[in-house]
Amino acid sequence: MRTISTLLLAMTLAVCAAPARAALSVSAEVDRNSVEISGNLYLTVTVSGDSASVPDPKLANMQNFNVYSSGRSQSISIINGRIATSVTFTYILTPRFLGVQRIPPITVFNGKEKAVTPEIQVTVTKGGQQGAAAQPTAQPQRSSHRQPTRAAAQGGPQIFVKAEPDRRSAYPGEQINLSIKFYTSVPLSSNPQYLPPTFKNLISEDLPPIRSGETEIGGVRYAFSEIRTALFALAPGGAEIRPLSVIAQIPSNEPVDPFDPNFFQNLMAMSGAQGKSQEFTTDIIPLTIKPLPPGAPADFGGAVGNYTITASADRSEARTGEAVNFSIALNGTGNLKAVTAPKLPDLADFKVFDTMSSLDIKKERDIISGKKTFTYILVPRAEGRKTVPAVKFAFFDPAAAAYREIRTEPVVLRVEKGAEGAKSVYFNQAAPGGGDVTPSGSDIRYVSERSGAAASPRLAARVTALPLWAHAIPAALLTLGFWLARFNRFKSANPLLFRFRRARASASRDIDEAEALVKAGRNNEAVSLLYDSFMDYLSDKCGVKVSALTMKKAGDLIKERFPGVGDRAMEEIRELWTALELRHFSPEAAGAEGTSDLAKKYALLLELLEKELRK
């Protein structure tokens, strides 16, 4: 038993003494600090670290901008055995509201280290008619549309949304372009909220920038905004583009009942900037994913697209025992993220170490293209003229419906004998009776040629001399580790349960933060925080993203999930929802006193709902 305890304690000490991971950093910048409401803003986020890979940045939920990915670029450098990685992510932001808008801090986390960027402020201005027409916009403009009289006379819809793929059948990995257009023939009270579709057996990539224009359909003049998305199928069989939603605020001409208990709230909602909220959705679009034909080359790894390949070394001359960076670059169109490293031929003259990859993605003319580079570390074994043979790569070309095989040119290196002082050594098994270690050849240079006294017996003797209670610590740590592992498995298997339980605590923290923002004079941010917090609270309790639903659908869902909820609680939910939406989408209505009252009303509603939802 003592031996086991000693071993566990030694392992614990070794884990605690493990070196910390390399530094992680992140930076963010925009191409300008002022942008028109109809314009676009480019956000560049750069993540760097001393490792072969770095985590993707996490962007906070930005209600004041629509965010679209515009590509990424990665570089890896290996200098004197040290690896440095830098990845640049580019996003296109389209503003939704006028005034000073904030891009919240952007975080990256690699499991141990966390890095955060500072907040970025951007001023959104109201552009002229001519400037607005020249800029691509994420949402339809409000001032240049014809009145709805003609649309009503023609019997056509005033507003509708359409989703159309450029093909209904494709191979796995073949690009499918999805066009999503939002049409309107009436002026809108504010920029619409876009809720993108989900997919079955498909992965997606944004294709910015956003297009806009005008067109005539059935005799009615519409303004439209278009969002395009690239889709790639994962496997043969069926695939689906599931419904998307656009929530628009439309001015309402409906009369207001003066005897309605919510008369003033309804009057402000209909006469203010918010208007009447309507949701527009699309139908499910089925796709057919064809299997790849038989007859694939032996080296085929699943790549689909059209590619070229090159190989290069970072030097033409080297010494034995020195590392050479050997790179294979694949250029072309297709889902480069899914492309795997080509297999190297047998390299008897080199020791080959693990490969690292870097990825550059471009999105030009609605085509996903770029370059993926695989870097190998080669260490020459002996001097002389050494050749890295041609490397083959096979892919399926969907345009020709045929497999293709390409190869690199051979790479030649002139290897000289390494310096005697820099050589590394092989070791033979020591002869009976001990004695000095003698070198027999060159390989790795970091092993001492002198034997030393073993430290393990001394460490074991010191650990054995510890008191009995100290030997129980490793067993306790091991038991704690088992318990935490079981708890994490239970938590992973029951995410809705934990979201339900922690919803109240998270909402209370948001209320405290909102009250602090009100005291600092940042009322718009406080309202936005309260609105997001209320949507998150209801979503965590219901297990569904409530912000993607209309108020009526959300109310029906709550009654279905929690039949014991009373009418008073439902009425309080509707009143708070209406008030938060009014001030969230009409920032000028977000005064300090009104915002503070909303926070108190939210806190009281939490007390009520915590009781009602348990019935």
Helices and strands as residue ranges (DSSP letters): H 2-16, E 24-30, E 34-36, E 41-49, E 65-79, E 82-95, E 99-103, E 107-109, E 114-116, E 120-125, H 129-134, H 149-154, E 159-165, E 169-170, E 175-184, E 193-195, E 199-200, E 202-206, E 211-217, E 220-233, E 237-241, E 245-250, H 263-271, E 276-281, E 285-289, E 300-313, E 317-319, E 324-334, G 336-338, E 350-364, E 367-380, E 384-388, E 392-397, E 402-407, E 411-416, G 420-422, E 425-427, E 439-444, H 456-464, H 468-493, H 495-519, H 523-542, G 546-548, H 551-561, H 567-585, G 587-589, H 592-612
